[in-house]
Amino acid sequence: MRRFVERHTFWALVILIVGAVFLWLIFAVWPEWLQAAFGRKKTFVNTLLNGITLGGLYFLVASGFTLVFGLMRNVNLAHGSMYLLGAYIGYEVADASGSWFLGLAVAFLAIALSGVLLQVLIFRHMAGDDLRQTLVTIGISIIAADLMLAIWTGTTYQFEPPEWLFGATELPIVSVVKSSGAAVYIKYPVYRLTVLAVAVGVGVALWLFLNRTKLGMMIRAGVNDREMLSASGVNVQLVFALVFAIGAGLAGFAGVVGGTALSIAPGEDIRYLLASLIVVIVGGLGSVTGAAIGALLIGLAEQFGLAYFPTYGVVLTFLIMVVVLAVRPQGLMGGR
């Protein structure tokens, strides 16, 4: 952070000012002119929180994609199908057992196993051939989508999280002040706040894993110089299979989390695959921090677009990607 401030003093100042303005908008009582410009404060704050929590969900999906595509340079366009399959498997297990947490665990393990199979049977034989990887995984995603549609039909499914995750909690943010002087506070769903907390936890754990553990160093070394790492006695294929397992498992994990926050339905695989691609491109290949920043930007753009520019809201997401690619082609946190 200190190095960033020293090298980019202007942008550090801009970020500081923008952050101060946002904090004022969140915690201050809005004057009438501001309400006339942006509408009710409750709408603005709820949209902001929805964007942040949606960014957390996008990060959960994109974090696995970051490991496989951004870090290992393997183009796995079946990642969205893994998300949706994990959601369906988690739903079936949770519905049969009555345990949401068991559904979450089984979805993670089942999709992690599918990631290992994908690496061993396909990617191991296509290392460095991006075009073949793209075409093969597109084919897998199409077949998987048709199979899931045949098994679970076009019905929309909805998880039921544990009871303690139901309801809303009161936040220390004043919505309006009544004529009597009493303050009305904003309430927000507990589950969405939990999603955000889980996303932060996963992000910190991934960063520590890749940058502070011996295995994480092996992964980064294997990507940069596979032959040298293999010559040092490390089983490179085992390390890469583990990376695929973690990346795919996170997609299954996100499927249950996202299916609980929103819903499970055909087409969600394409939506989250596209979101993951944009997040990784905006954030920078192989950067967990970049994926978090990219997910936050995309989540906020999508929600504010829906709230304030419903006709052109979808354009904001792609506008962010275009601007980032024009100014910094390697992504916000990507290396040159």
Rosetta blueprint (number, residue, H / E / L):
1 M L
2 R H
3 R H
4 F H
5 V H
6 E H
7 R H
8 H L
9 T H
10 F H
11 W H
12 A H
13 L H
14 V H
15 I H
16 L H
17 I H
18 V H
19 G H
20 A H
21 V H
22 F H
23 L H
24 W H
25 L H
26 I H
27 F H
28 A L
29 V L
30 W L
31 P L
32 E H
33 W H
34 L H
35 Q H
36 A H
37 A H
38 F H
39 G L
40 R L
41 K H
42 K H
43 T H
44 F H
45 V H
46 N H
47 T H
48 L H
49 L H
50 N H
51 G H
52 I H
53 T H
54 L H
55 G H
56 G H
57 L H
58 Y H
59 F H
60 L H
61 V H
62 A H
63 S H
64 G H
65 F H
66 T H
67 L H
68 V H
69 F H
70 G H
71 L H
72 M L
73 R L
74 N L
75 V L
76 N L
77 L L
78 A L
79 H H
80 G H
81 S H
82 M H
83 Y H
84 L H
85 L H
86 G H
87 A H
88 Y H
89 I H
90 G H
91 Y H
92 E H
93 V H
94 A H
95 D H
96 A H
97 S H
98 G L
99 S L
100 W H
101 F H
102 L H
103 G H
104 L H
105 A H
106 V H
107 A H
108 F H
109 L H
110 A H
111 I H
112 A H
113 L H
114 S H
115 G H
116 V H
117 L H
118 L H
119 Q H
120 V H
121 L H
122 I L
123 F H
124 R H
125 H H
126 M L
127 A L
128 G L
129 D L
130 D H
131 L H
132 R H
133 Q H
134 T H
135 L H
136 V H
137 T H
138 I H
139 G H
140 I H
141 S H
142 I H
143 I H
144 A H
145 A H
146 D H
147 L H
148 M H
149 L H
150 A H
151 I H
152 W H
153 T L
154 G L
155 T L
156 T L
157 Y E
158 Q L
159 F L
160 E L
161 P L
162 P L
163 E H
164 W H
165 L H
166 F L
167 G L
168 A E
169 T E
170 E E
171 L E
172 P E
173 I E
174 V E
175 S E
176 V E
177 V E
178 K L
179 S L
180 S L
181 G L
182 A L
183 A E
184 V E
185 Y E
186 I E
187 K E
188 Y E
189 P E
190 V H
191 Y H
192 R H
193 L H
194 T H
195 V H
196 L H
197 A H
198 V H
199 A H
200 V H
201 G H
202 V H
203 G H
204 V H
205 A H
206 L H
207 W H
208 L H
209 F H
210 L H
211 N H
212 R H
213 T L
214 K H
215 L H
216 G H
217 M H
218 M H
219 I H
220 R H
221 A H
222 G H
223 V H
224 N H
225 D L
226 R H
227 E H
228 M H
229 L H
230 S H
231 A H
232 S L
233 G L
234 V L
235 N L
236 V H
237 Q H
238 L H
239 V H
240 F H
241 A H
242 L H
243 V H
244 F H
245 A H
246 I H
247 G H
248 A H
249 G H
250 L H
251 A H
252 G H
253 F H
254 A H
255 G H
256 V H
257 V H
258 G H
259 G H
260 T H
261 A H
262 L L
263 S L
264 I E
265 A L
266 P L
267 G L
268 E H
269 D H
270 I H
271 R H
272 Y H
273 L H
274 L H
275 A H
276 S H
277 L H
278 I H
279 V H
280 V H
281 I H
282 V H
283 G H
284 G L
285 L L
286 G L
287 S L
288 V H
289 T H
290 G H
291 A H
292 A H
293 I H
294 G H
295 A H
296 L H
297 L H
298 I H
299 G H
300 L H
301 A H
302 E H
303 Q H
304 F H
305 G H
306 L H
307 A H
308 Y H
309 F L
310 P L
311 T L
312 Y L
313 G H
314 V H
315 V H
316 L H
317 T H
318 F H
319 L H
320 I H
321 M H
322 V H
323 V H
324 V H
325 L H
326 A H
327 V H
328 R L
329 P L
330 Q L
331 G L
332 L L
333 M L
334 G L
335 G L
336 R L
